[in-house]
Amino acid sequence: MQRRKTDAVVLHRADFGEIDLIVTLYTADLGKVRGIAKGAKRSKRRFVNNLQPFSYIRVVFAEGRGGLIRVDEADMIHPLFRISEDITKVLYGSYFLEMVKEMTGEKESNPRLLELLVTFLTVLNDFPAREEYPRVFELRFLDLIGYRPRVTECVLCNQALSLTDQAWFSFRHGGTVCKKCNNNALGAMAVSAETRRAMEGVLSMDLAAVQELRLPPQVIAEGREIIPRFIQHQLGKALKSLRVMEAVQGV
């Protein structure tokens, strides 16, 4: 089997027998893949400790059987060890990893998604944790996988919404609805003009300075209520890491 190299983030790992690991990676070339790393728990040379979740690595692999790749080597590209030193960073990072793991298909390449994930893990590693990070990641991730929320017009009648118009967010329809259409969007949640404006800004902002972003408390509170519920609606279940965040700190 021909061996190849690709950059990847480790999304998940699990023991397989006494010395092997099953890892889930999001890669630059193949998207999400699962692989087996033979002897990884004993190897001091090929893997060191580079197959931990959050690791940004370059892997040498070969296509395997049963949908698994064979992971032969893993070298660290950029250490992100400081994430594990702060419980809030671990909670946010775990949420990012689970979102990617649960909401992407096998071997559907999206290099921009890997770039997004690496950007936010690096910010988590290098800067203090802020609640803006999960809200921004959620929106940008949804955009990349085809679920960009529509917040500048009514998703039912396409009427443009001004900042003075009342609006509600429909989880079923994936965006805002106007006052006239609200009766046709059961379960929609009221969303302020300030939050709609912030969401649209987040979807178009330059992420190079995301660590400097400061959102008003009302926007953060509404985003916390709306965006995870929209994700849950699309996925059909709540993410475990989100439930842990809510239990630990009410995020």
C-alpha positions in Angstrom: 0.0 0.0 0.0 1.3 3.5 -0.9 2.0 5.7 2.0 0.9 9.3 2.1 1.3 12.4 4.3 -1.4 14.9 5.4 -2.0 17.4 8.2 -4.7 16.6 10.7 -6.3 17.4 14.0 -7.0 14.5 16.4 -10.7 14.5 17.2 -11.0 11.4 19.3 -9.0 8.3 20.3 -9.9 5.0 21.9 -8.0 2.0 23.1 -8.0 -1.0 20.8 -6.6 -4.1 22.5 -3.6 -3.7 24.7 -1.2 -1.6 22.5 -3.2 -0.2 19.6 -5.4 2.9 19.2 -8.3 3.8 17.0 -8.2 7.5 16.2 -10.6 9.8 14.5 -8.8 12.6 12.5 -9.9 15.6 10.5 -7.4 15.8 7.7 -6.5 18.3 5.0 -6.7 15.8 2.2 -9.4 13.4 3.1 -11.6 15.2 5.6 -12.7 13.0 8.5 -11.2 9.6 8.7 -10.8 6.8 11.3 -7.6 5.0 11.5 -5.7 2.3 13.5 -2.3 3.1 15.0 -0.6 -0.2 15.6 1.5 -0.3 18.8 0.8 3.4 19.5 0.5 2.9 23.2 4.1 1.5 23.4 5.8 3.5 20.7 8.4 6.0 21.8 9.5 6.9 18.3 6.7 6.9 15.8 4.0 8.5 17.8 5.5 9.8 21.1 2.3 11.3 22.7 1.0 12.9 19.5 -2.3 11.1 19.1 -4.1 13.0 22.0 -7.2 15.0 21.2 -6.4 18.6 20.2 -3.1 17.6 18.6 -2.3 19.3 15.3 -0.1 16.7 13.5 1.3 15.5 10.3 0.5 11.9 9.8 2.0 9.3 7.5 -0.7 6.8 6.6 -1.9 4.2 4.1 -5.4 3.3 3.0 -6.5 0.2 4.9 -9.4 -2.2 5.0 -12.9 -1.8 6.4 -12.9 2.0 6.0 -9.9 2.5 8.4 -6.6 4.0 7.4 -3.4 2.7 8.8 -1.6 5.4 10.7 2.1 4.7 10.6 3.7 7.9 12.1 2.5 11.2 13.7 4.7 14.3 14.1 3.5 17.4 16.0 3.1 20.5 13.8 2.3 23.0 16.5 2.1 22.1 20.2 -1.3 23.0 21.9 -0.5 21.7 25.3 -1.9 24.7 27.2 -5.5 23.9 26.3 -5.4 21.0 28.8 -4.2 23.2 31.6 -7.5 25.2 31.8 -10.9 23.6 32.3 -12.8 26.2 30.3 -10.4 25.7 27.4 -10.8 22.0 27.6 -14.6 22.4 27.5 -14.6 24.7 24.5 -12.0 22.7 22.6 -13.9 19.4 23.3 -17.1 21.1 21.9 -15.2 22.1 18.7 -13.9 18.6 18.2 -17.2 16.9 18.8 -19.0 19.3 16.5 -16.6 18.4 13.7 -16.7 14.7 14.5 -20.5 14.5 14.6 -21.5 16.8 11.8 -19.1 15.9 9.0 -19.2 12.9 6.7 -16.4 10.4 6.3 -13.8 11.3 3.7 -15.5 14.6 2.6 -12.5 16.9 2.2 -12.9 20.5 3.3 -9.5 22.2 3.9 -11.1 25.4 5.1 -12.8 23.5 7.9 -9.4 22.1 9.1 -8.1 25.7 8.9 -11.0 26.9 11.0 -10.4 24.2 13.6 -6.7 24.9 13.8 -7.3 28.6 14.1 -9.6 28.2 17.1 -7.5 25.6 18.9 -4.5 27.9 18.5 -6.5 30.8 19.9 -7.6 28.7 22.8 -4.0 27.6 23.4 -2.5 31.1 23.2 -5.1 33.4 24.8 -7.5 33.4 27.7 -10.8 31.6 27.1 -13.7 33.8 26.2 -17.3 32.9 25.5 -17.1 34.6 22.1 -15.0 31.7 20.8 -17.7 29.0 20.8 -20.3 31.4 19.4 -18.0 32.4 16.5 -16.9 28.9 15.9 -20.5 27.6 15.7 -21.5 30.1 13.1 -18.4 29.8 10.9 -18.5 26.0 11.1 -22.2 25.9 10.2 -21.4 28.2 7.2 -18.7 25.8 6.0 -20.9 22.7 6.1 -23.8 24.4 4.3 -26.0 25.5 7.2 -25.3 29.2 7.3 -28.1 30.9 9.2 -30.0 33.5 7.3 -30.4 36.6 9.5 -30.8 39.6 7.1 -34.2 38.5 5.6 -37.2 36.4 6.4 -36.4 32.8 5.4 -40.1 32.2 4.5 -41.1 35.3 2.4 -37.6 36.7 1.7 -38.6 40.2 2.9 -35.5 42.1 4.0 -35.4 42.8 7.7 -34.3 46.2 9.0 -32.8 46.7 12.4 -36.1 48.1 13.6 -38.1 45.0 12.5 -39.2 42.4 15.0 -37.8 39.0 14.1 -37.7 35.4 15.4 -35.2 32.7 14.7 -36.7 29.5 13.3 -34.6 26.4 14.1 -36.6 24.4 11.5 -36.1 26.8 8.7 -32.5 27.9 9.5 -32.9 31.6 9.9 -35.0 34.6 10.9 -38.7 35.0 10.2 -40.6 38.3 10.1 -43.7 39.2 12.2 -46.1 38.3 9.3 -44.6 34.8 9.0 -43.9 34.0 12.6 -47.2 32.0 13.0 -45.9 29.6 10.3 -42.7 29.0 12.2 -43.7 27.1 15.4 -41.1 27.1 18.1 -39.2 30.1 16.7 -37.4 32.3 19.3 -37.3 36.0 19.4 -34.0 37.5 18.4 -32.9 41.1 18.8 -31.6 43.3 16.0 -28.3 43.6 17.9 -27.8 39.9 17.8 -28.8 39.6 14.2 -26.3 42.3 13.3 -23.6 40.6 15.4 -24.3 37.2 13.8 -24.0 38.6 10.3 -20.8 40.4 11.3 -19.3 37.2 12.7 -20.0 35.3 9.5 -18.0 37.8 7.5 -15.2 38.9 9.9 -11.5 38.3 9.5 -10.6 35.6 12.0 -7.0 36.7 12.3 -8.1 38.9 15.3 -10.9 36.8 16.7 -9.2 36.9 20.1 -9.9 40.7 20.2 -13.6 40.3 19.5 -15.9 41.5 22.3 -19.7 41.0 22.0 -22.3 42.6 24.2 -23.7 40.4 27.0 -27.2 40.4 25.4 -25.7 39.1 22.2 -23.7 36.4 24.0 -26.8 35.3 26.0 -29.1 35.2 22.9 -26.4 33.4 20.9 -26.0 30.8 23.7 -29.8 30.1 23.5 -30.2 30.1 19.7 -27.1 28.6 18.0 -26.6 25.4 20.0 -30.4 24.7 19.6 -30.1 25.2 15.9 -27.2 22.7 15.8 -29.2 20.3 17.9 -32.1 20.6 15.4 -29.8 19.8 12.5 -28.0 17.0 14.2 -31.1 15.4 15.8 -29.4 15.2 19.2 -27.6 17.3 21.8 -23.8 17.2 21.8 -22.4 15.6 24.9 -19.7 18.2 25.3 -22.4 21.0 25.3 -24.3 19.3 28.1 -21.0 19.1 30.1 -20.3 22.8 29.5 -23.8 23.7 30.7 -23.5 21.5 33.8 -20.0 22.8 34.7 -20.4 26.5 34.0 -23.8 27.2 32.5 -22.3 28.1 29.1 
